[in-house]
Amino acid sequence: MQLEYSVRGAELSDLHKIMVLYKTVAARSGGIARHADEVTEAYVRNFIERCHETGIILTIEDPSNPEALIAEVHTCSPGIRVFSHLFSDLTIAVHPDYQDKGIGSLLFQTLLQEIELKHPEILRIELITKESNQKAIKLYKKFGFRTEGRLEKRISGKTGELEADIPMAWIRQEREPSF
Ligand SMILES: CC(C)(COP(=O)(O)OP(=O)(O)OC[C@H]1O[C@@H](n2cnc3c(N)ncnc32)[C@H](O)[C@@H]1OP(=O)(O)O)[C@@H](O)C(=O)NCCC(=O)NCCS
């Protein structure tokens, strides 16, 4: 049976479900820049509230158990007027049991469509990912993000070794005026 995945906005009432998702991703697949014990209620509450004020936060429920979330993405404004045209700190997490099934792509595509339609003021979206996270880098490139450099020895991996972080950005393309 083909399961239907639908994307919806995340609410503050999703806080504990998002915590479970992030802790599971941190413990099992890694990729997010936190260890499982650093996924605190304060951390998750902070990004939900910030994204409600000045950004966007989307999630996908488990179709066989709506009490659980299987994916989440968020990005928001740095909150400073000189950066009012950009969203930063983009983070995406798909439950390890649901990775490689197109769910990250569905979520990312919806995020970009919403930003293009509902946030015309946003000209740039930025994120940073570990160089070894080739799956994430491929996903971002597929949706138009470009690599903007290489921050050598910036982040420590599972066994403590240091590796490079890769800053990436999406820039809104100017539309040709239609006459
Ligand atoms: C990175 C992540 C969000 C991708 O989501 P996903 O649902 O697994 O990805 P998708 O199935 O939509 O695949 C997206 C693209 O990734 C690439 N990809 C998928 N599986 C891959 C694999 N095993 N190896 C390398 N690239 C892979 C492909 O380019 C794919 O696009 P395509 O199928 O059109 O070619 C997800 O794996 C995840 O949450 N990882 C852990 C947390 C994380 O790393 N977050 C990013 C922090 S910067």
The ligand as a MOL file (V3000), in Angstrom:
LIG
                    3D

  0  0  0     0  0            999 V3000
M  V30 BEGIN CTAB
M  V30 COUNTS 48 50 0 0 0
M  V30 BEGIN ATOM
M  V30 1 C 19.4020 14.5020 4.8390 0
M  V30 2 C 17.9400 14.1010 4.9030 0
M  V30 3 C 17.1020 15.2940 5.3700 0
M  V30 4 C 17.4640 13.6760 3.5010 0
M  V30 5 O 16.1120 13.2950 3.5800 0
M  V30 6 P 15.6400 11.9320 2.8660 0
M  V30 7 O 14.1820 11.8260 3.0150 0
M  V30 8 O 16.4580 10.8200 3.4090 0
M  V30 9 O 16.0630 12.2590 1.3590 0
M  V30 10 P 15.3400 11.8820 -0.0030 0
M  V30 11 O 14.9250 10.4380 0.0490 0
M  V30 12 O 14.2920 12.8880 -0.2980 0
M  V30 13 O 16.5530 12.0410 -1.0160 0
M  V30 14 C 17.0320 13.3380 -1.3330 0
M  V30 15 C 18.2780 13.2510 -2.1630 0
M  V30 16 O 19.3450 12.8150 -1.3370 0
M  V30 17 C 20.2110 11.9900 -2.1100 0
M  V30 18 N 20.2530 10.6860 -1.4600 0
M  V30 19 C 19.2230 9.9510 -0.9730 0
M  V30 20 N 19.6850 8.8420 -0.3850 0
M  V30 21 C 21.0210 8.8910 -0.5000 0
M  V30 22 C 22.0590 8.0440 -0.0560 0
M  V30 23 N 21.7930 6.9070 0.6290 0
M  V30 24 N 23.3350 8.4430 -0.3050 0
M  V30 25 C 23.6130 9.5910 -0.9670 0
M  V30 26 N 22.6530 10.4360 -1.4040 0
M  V30 27 C 21.3850 10.0780 -1.1580 0
M  V30 28 C 19.6560 11.9020 -3.4940 0
M  V30 29 O 20.2570 12.9120 -4.2900 0
M  V30 30 C 18.2090 12.2290 -3.2720 0
M  V30 31 O 17.5650 12.8300 -4.3520 0
M  V30 32 P 17.1270 11.9270 -5.6340 0
M  V30 33 O 16.5330 10.6860 -5.0900 0
M  V30 34 O 16.1490 12.7870 -6.3520 0
M  V30 35 O 18.4110 11.6980 -6.3690 0
M  V30 36 C 17.7020 12.8900 5.8740 0
M  V30 37 O 18.4440 11.8030 5.4170 0
M  V30 38 C 18.0300 13.1910 7.3060 0
M  V30 39 O 17.1750 13.6640 8.0750 0
M  V30 40 N 19.2740 12.9260 7.7480 0
M  V30 41 C 19.6570 13.1120 9.1370 0
M  V30 42 C 19.6290 14.5760 9.5540 0
M  V30 43 C 20.4180 15.4370 8.6070 0
M  V30 44 O 21.4690 15.0510 8.1220 0
M  V30 45 N 19.8890 16.6590 8.3790 0
M  V30 46 C 20.5640 17.6550 7.5680 0
M  V30 47 C 21.3260 18.5630 8.4810 0
M  V30 48 S 22.3020 19.7340 7.5930 0
M  V30 END ATOM
M  V30 BEGIN BOND
M  V30 1 1 1 2
M  V30 2 1 2 3
M  V30 3 1 2 4
M  V30 4 1 2 36
M  V30 5 1 4 5
M  V30 6 1 5 6
M  V30 7 2 6 7
M  V30 8 1 6 8
M  V30 9 1 6 9
M  V30 10 1 9 10
M  V30 11 2 10 11
M  V30 12 1 10 12
M  V30 13 1 10 13
M  V30 14 1 13 14
M  V30 15 1 14 15
M  V30 16 1 15 16
M  V30 17 1 15 30
M  V30 18 1 16 17
M  V30 19 1 17 18
M  V30 20 1 17 28
M  V30 21 1 18 19
M  V30 22 1 18 27
M  V30 23 2 19 20
M  V30 24 1 20 21
M  V30 25 1 21 22
M  V30 26 2 21 27
M  V30 27 1 22 23
M  V30 28 2 22 24
M  V30 29 1 24 25
M  V30 30 2 25 26
M  V30 31 1 26 27
M  V30 32 1 28 29
M  V30 33 1 28 30
M  V30 34 1 30 31
M  V30 35 1 31 32
M  V30 36 2 32 33
M  V30 37 1 32 34
M  V30 38 1 32 35
M  V30 39 1 36 37
M  V30 40 1 36 38
M  V30 41 2 38 39
M  V30 42 1 38 40
M  V30 43 1 40 41
M  V30 44 1 41 42
M  V30 45 1 42 43
M  V30 46 2 43 44
M  V30 47 1 43 45
M  V30 48 1 45 46
M  V30 49 1 46 47
M  V30 50 1 47 48
M  V30 END BOND
M  V30 END CTAB
M  END
